[in-house]
Amino acid sequence: MSISVNGITKLYGAQKALDEVTFTVGSGEVVGFLGPNGAGKSTMMKILTCFIPPSSGTATVCGFDTGKDSLKVRRNVGYLPEHNPLYLDLYVKEYLDLVAGLHGLKNRAPRVKEMIEQVGLGPEQHKQIGALSKGYRQRVGLAQAMIHDPEVLILDEPTSGLDPNQLVEVRALIKRIGERRTIMLSTHIMQEVEAICDRVIIIDRGKVVADDKASTLRSGTQQREALEVEFDREVFANQLLNISGVQQAHRKQANTWLLAHSATVDVRPAVFRFAVDNGLQVLGLQKIERGLEDVFKELTRSS
């Protein structure tokens, strides 16, 4: 396993940021680490990168204990914190050369050049970091995290604050990087998780509340589905609620309704019978798929 966490608890005074957290991340996996603000995500990432120790429990990265072998852990981990700390007065190549030197790399120039090409910093490589856009600064952060060729990348909100174009570019970059590295990624953007991640771990109030593939989470916790149906003329909610299996009816537009129903019941035949019995035509009928965001809200509702 690239990452193994066993019973990690972290206390800040009387506050319990993490509570007996246990999970593993296999080699080559890209895992989304999700949770509401204050759930303990950044704390967990800081423990895995040896910035802070746990109060109890153990964690290993690439087989090295974060408490006993912190230097070996750091050699195998690349870390991009939520607030990307960069030396704004340095030039891109100058900064990456500095980081390469801190990691003890011998042939630094070829490695710096390789990283600049890999993250798409070519046009900006001769600029000061302070003159770069947020998207390019994130690329610099990713380059410094990868420059020593770590097996594991831990990325805390890597697309925070990016505009839509920058978000697409950085998301594609992370996906490419994930083809040959283990990545643990924290984000609040559910579309990003579904596009990039093999697996999802959801944490709430310091506890793991879900750990599975996104598709499995959607089907496994889904108790209610919805149909969007459009009739050729007006109907009323009390009529639709009399349809067998329909639990809720919400008007979306003039003659278009969202009908909530149990995931175990297919109400479409009953909707067509209702239309025939009432002289209505069904102009549109579409099953509404629930996304990961709905699952996230359901599992963290108490927060």
HELIX and SHEET records of a PDB file:
HELIX    1   1 LYS A   41  LEU A   48  1                                   8    
HELIX    2   2 SER A   70  ASN A   76  1                                   7    
HELIX    3   3 VAL A   92  LEU A  102  1                                  11    
HELIX    4   4 ARG A  108  GLN A  118  1                                  11    
HELIX    5   5 GLY A  122  GLU A  124  5                                   3    
HELIX    6   6 ILE A  129  ALA A  131  5                                   3    
HELIX    7   7 LYS A  134  MET A  146  1                                  13    
HELIX    8   8 PRO A  164  ILE A  177  1                                  14    
HELIX    9   9 MET A  190  ILE A  196  1                                   7    
HELIX   10  10 ALA A  214  THR A  221  1                                   8    
HELIX   11  11 ALA A  237  LEU A  240  1                                   4    
HELIX   12  12 ARG A  268  ASP A  277  1                                  10    
HELIX   13  13 LEU A  292  LEU A  299  1                                   8    
SHEET    1   A 4 GLN A  15  VAL A  25  0                                        
SHEET    2   A 4 ILE A   3  TYR A  12 -1                                        
SHEET    3   A 4 SER A  56  VAL A  61 -1                                        
SHEET    4   A 4 PHE A  64  ASP A  65 -1                                        
SHEET    1   B 6 VAL A  77  LEU A  80  0                                        
SHEET    2   B 6 VAL A 152  ASP A 156  1                                        
SHEET    3   B 6 THR A 182  SER A 186  1                                        
SHEET    4   B 6 VAL A  30  LEU A  34  1                                        
SHEET    5   B 6 ARG A 199  ASP A 204  1                                        
SHEET    6   B 6 LYS A 207  ASP A 212 -1                                        
SHEET    1   C 4 VAL A 246  ARG A 251  0                                        
SHEET    2   C 4 THR A 256  SER A 262 -1                                        
SHEET    3   C 4 ARG A 224  PHE A 231 -1                                        
SHEET    4   C 4 VAL A 282  ILE A 288 -1                                        
END                                                                             
